[in-house]
Amino acid sequence: MSDDDSRSRVLQAAGPIFAEKGFQAATVREICHAANVNLASVNYYFRDKENLYIETVRQARERRAARAPLPHWQPDTPPERRLRDFIHTMLTRMLAGSDEAWQVRLMMREILQPTEACREMVEDYFRPQFEILLGILTELLPDHTPPHRLRQIGFSVVGQCMHYRVSTQVVEMITPPDEHEQYYGIEQLADHIATFTVAAVRHYDDHLSGSERR
């Protein structure tokens, strides 16, 4: 077995285990056993468990982004369309595909229980994506919208998308089965969140006092 094969086997085994148990509870022994490699392999290829974990989180986010990349928009693509595409991409990354569902579980765990891997994920993945979203929202909002309000609206969009990941089972319990099947697919949710957001931002200023508009 080549070094690349062994390293890859460790990463493949580590992902689902870290996603299920978290960084603290997962052990090097069980990862190496699942990968069918020598116990010293983690230190040899990654120096320690923490670096293995960081690399596993990095691989998870890269795979999700590659699986559902943002489209390449033409310069004249309306911001409403780009917003809907952005939301659709987020939902696809969060909800689609059960073959490698551990990737999303691992990233969600890292968001809720952040380690050192979270900072890299924010800087290399979340922040650039968030800046794209803010650029779209800027075109939909008045020119005088302050930066803090722009970010708050951006977080509201992200929060709507994340809700359907975090509360998947609760949503299924609340909604009738035929309704859930018809209206809660990725396409339908992307349409709803985009329509809701565009309507909200277009009338946002109508509900602010004079001082809040500055």
SVG drawing of the C-alpha trace seen along z (x, -y; Angstrom):
<svg xmlns="http://www.w3.org/2000/svg" viewBox="-51 -61 57 64">
<polyline fill="none" stroke="black" stroke-width="0.4" points="0.0,0.0 1.4,-3.4 1.8,-6.3 -1.0,-8.2 -3.3,-5.2 -2.7,-4.9 -3.1,-8.7 -6.4,-8.7 -7.7,-5.7 -7.1,-7.5 -8.9,-10.6 -11.8,-8.5 -12.2,-6.7 -11.8,-9.8 -14.6,-11.8 -17.6,-9.7 -16.1,-9.0 -15.4,-12.7 -18.9,-13.6 -20.5,-11.1 -18.4,-11.6 -16.7,-15.0 -13.0,-15.7 -12.7,-15.0 -14.6,-11.6 -13.1,-10.1 -9.9,-8.2 -6.9,-7.6 -7.2,-3.9 -10.7,-3.5 -9.8,-5.7 -6.8,-3.6 -8.8,-0.4 -11.5,-1.6 -8.8,-2.5 -7.0,0.8 -3.7,-1.0 -1.0,-1.0 -1.7,-2.9 1.3,-5.2 -0.2,-6.3 -1.9,-9.4 1.3,-10.7 3.2,-9.8 0.9,-11.5 -0.7,-14.3 1.6,-14.7 -1.4,-14.4 -5.1,-14.0 -5.8,-17.7 -4.1,-18.1 -6.0,-15.1 -9.2,-16.7 -8.4,-20.0 -7.6,-18.3 -10.8,-16.2 -12.9,-19.4 -11.1,-21.0 -11.8,-18.0 -15.4,-18.0 -16.0,-21.6 -14.0,-21.2 -16.1,-18.2 -19.4,-19.9 -18.4,-23.0 -17.2,-20.9 -20.5,-18.9 -22.6,-22.1 -20.5,-25.0 -22.0,-28.4 -23.0,-29.1 -20.9,-31.5 -23.2,-34.4 -23.3,-36.7 -22.7,-40.4 -26.3,-41.2 -27.8,-38.5 -30.4,-40.2 -29.6,-40.2 -32.9,-38.5 -31.8,-35.5 -28.3,-35.5 -29.9,-35.5 -32.1,-32.5 -29.1,-30.7 -27.0,-31.4 -29.8,-30.1 -30.3,-27.0 -26.5,-26.3 -26.6,-26.6 -29.5,-24.3 -28.0,-21.7 -24.8,-21.6 -26.7,-21.2 -29.5,-18.9 -28.6,-16.9 -27.0,-13.5 -26.9,-10.9 -23.8,-9.1 -21.5,-11.5 -23.8,-13.0 -21.1,-12.9 -19.5,-16.0 -22.5,-18.2 -22.8,-16.7 -19.1,-17.4 -19.4,-21.0 -22.5,-21.5 -20.8,-20.0 -17.9,-22.4 -20.2,-25.4 -22.0,-24.4 -18.9,-23.2 -16.0,-25.1 -12.4,-24.0 -9.3,-25.5 -10.6,-24.0 -13.6,-26.5 -11.4,-29.6 -9.9,-28.2 -13.3,-27.1 -14.6,-30.7 -11.8,-32.4 -11.4,-30.1 -15.0,-29.1 -17.7,-30.9 -16.4,-34.5 -15.8,-34.4 -19.3,-32.9 -20.8,-35.4 -19.2,-38.3 -20.8,-37.0 -24.2,-37.1 -23.6,-40.6 -22.7,-41.8 -26.0,-40.5 -28.0,-42.0 -26.2,-45.4 -27.9,-45.6 -31.3,-45.0 -31.0,-47.4 -30.9,-51.2 -27.5,-52.8 -27.6,-54.2 -27.9,-50.7 -25.3,-50.6 -22.8,-47.7 -24.1,-46.2 -27.7,-46.0 -26.4,-44.5 -24.6,-41.7 -27.7,-41.2 -29.8,-40.6 -27.2,-38.3 -27.2,-36.3 -31.0,-36.1 -30.7,-34.5 -28.2,-32.0 -30.3,-31.3 -33.3,-30.4 -31.3,-27.9 -29.7,-26.4 -33.1,-26.0 -34.0,-23.3 -30.8,-21.4 -30.8,-21.8 -34.5,-21.2 -35.1,-18.6 -36.8,-16.1 -38.9,-18.7 -40.1,-20.2 -41.1,-16.7 -43.0,-16.2 -44.9,-19.4 -45.9,-19.4 -48.4,-16.9 -46.6,-14.2 -48.2,-15.2 -47.4,-18.9 -43.8,-18.1 -43.3,-16.1 -44.8,-18.8 -43.4,-22.0 -40.2,-21.2 -37.8,-20.1 -34.7,-22.1 -36.3,-23.8 -39.4,-24.9 -37.4,-26.0 -35.1,-28.0 -38.0,-29.8 -39.6,-30.5 -36.6,-31.9 -35.5,-34.0 -39.1,-35.4 -39.4,-36.1 -36.0,-37.8 -36.6,-40.0 -40.0,-41.1 -38.5,-41.8 -35.5,-43.9 -37.6,-45.9 -39.8,-47.1 -37.2,-47.0 -36.8,-50.8 -40.6,-51.3 -40.5,-49.9 -37.5,-51.9 -37.6,-55.2 -35.8,-58.2 -32.8,-57.7 -32.5,-54.0 -32.4,-54.7 -29.1,-56.5"/>
</svg>
